Amino acid sequence: MRDFIDQVETELPDTAVICDMEAGLEHLSIGSLRYIDLLLVVVQPTFKTMMTADRAYGLALELGIPEVQFIANRIKRPSDVDQLEAFARDHGSRIIVTIPDDDWVKVADARNQCLLDVAPDAPTVEAVARLADELEGRFFTAPVGAGL
């Protein structure tokens, strides 16, 4: 991954790349992500994931990643959102999207199928679409006057 990101930064510096990294802190601790502009950290309303997200945030700062935002995942109740919004604020950041604890995800997983095939209108699909819209608006907007 590090070589790929280095190559993109060197050869295509204005290119936007979205990477879904495996869970954990390894990519941050070895510096694979040093060229990124925005790190999205998935956090759930549990002590363990908030502790890991806190460590990810600290490592991101050490690497000089200019912006860290959070994705609230597996939200069951409004108090979960409140808790994670406070966590993000405490880190000078925000929750970019809230993804509910969605039984359709469990159904799709049990069937070994894509969620889009099982329940294309599931709440999780809608939340991920909002995230995609946010990122597209931020990183993939066409310049003024570009013919589309």
N, C-alpha and C positions, 0 to 999 in steps of 0.2 A: 504494500500500500504506500509506504513511504516513497519508493522510487516512482510510482505512478503520480503521486501528488507533486513531487519534485519536478517531474517532466512536464506536467501541465503548467505549473507555475513558471517554468523556464521558457517553454515553447509557446504556450497559449495563455499569457498572463491575464487576459480579460475574459477568460472562459469561466462560466459558472458550472460547478460540479457538485452534485449532491451524492453523498456517500452514507449508506446505512451501515454503521459499524456494529460489530458484535458488542454485547453488553460487557461492561467492565472498564477498567481504567488503563489497560495495557497500551492502547494507542496514544493516550495522553502521556503516560509515563515514559514512553520511549521517543516521544517527540514526532510521531508520524503526522500529526495534524498541525504542525507549526505554521503552515501557510494559509490556514482557513480564516475566513472573515466572520463566520457565525457558527457557533457550536450549539446544537439543540440537545439538551440533556433530558431524557425521559425520566420522570420521577412519579412515584406512586405515594399515596398517603400512608406510608409506613415508615417507622423509624429507620429501618435498614436502608431503604432506597433513598431516603432524604440524607442519610449519612454518606452514602456513596455519591449522591449528587453534589453534596458539599465538597467532597474530595475532588470530584471532577471539576468543579468550579475553581477550586484552588489551583489545580494543575493547569487549567486553561489560562488562568492569570499568569502563572509562572512562564508559560510558553508565549505569552504575549498575544493570545487570541483576543481580538478587540471586542467581541460581543458574545455573551452566553445567555441563551434564553432557555426556558423550560417547557416541556410538554407534560401536562398533567394526564396521567394514564390510570385506567381502572377506577374511575370516580364513581362512587356509589351514592353519595349524598352531598348536599350543598356544603356541609361542614368540611368535607374533603377538599373542595375547591377553595374555601376560605383558608384552610391550613396551608395549602400549597401556594396560594397567592401571597400569603404572609412570608413563606419560605423564600419565594422568588424576590419579593421586595427587600427582604433582609440581605439579599445578595445583589442588590442594585439592578435587578432584572425584572422579568415579567413571565407570565405563562402565555405562550404563543397560541396554544390550543388546548382544549380540554377534551379528553377522550373518555367516554363512559365505560363502566364495567358492563359489557354487552354480552348477553347469553348467545347471540348469534356467532360471536367469535368462537365460543366453546363448541357450538354445533358444527361449524365449518371445520374446526380442528379435529373433532371426533370423526368426521367423515373424510378427513384428509383431502379437503377441497378448499379452493379459494373462497374467501368470504364474499367476493363479488359475484361468484356463481351461486352461492347458497342464499344470500340475502343482500342484493345490491342496494337496498334502501335502509340497511341497518344503521343504527346511530353511529357506529364506529366508522362506517364508510363516509357518512356525512361529515364527521369530524376531520377525517384525513383529507377529504376534499377541501375543507376550509383551510387546512394547513397548506395544501398544494396551492390554493389561490393566493394565500399570503406570501409564500415563497416566490411564486411566479410574478406577482406584482412587485416584489422587491428586487429580484435578480434577473428577470427575463422580460422586462418591458422593452418594447421596440423604441428606438430613438424617434424623436419627432420628425415627421416627414418621410419615414421609411414606408415604402409601399408594401402592404401586406396582402 
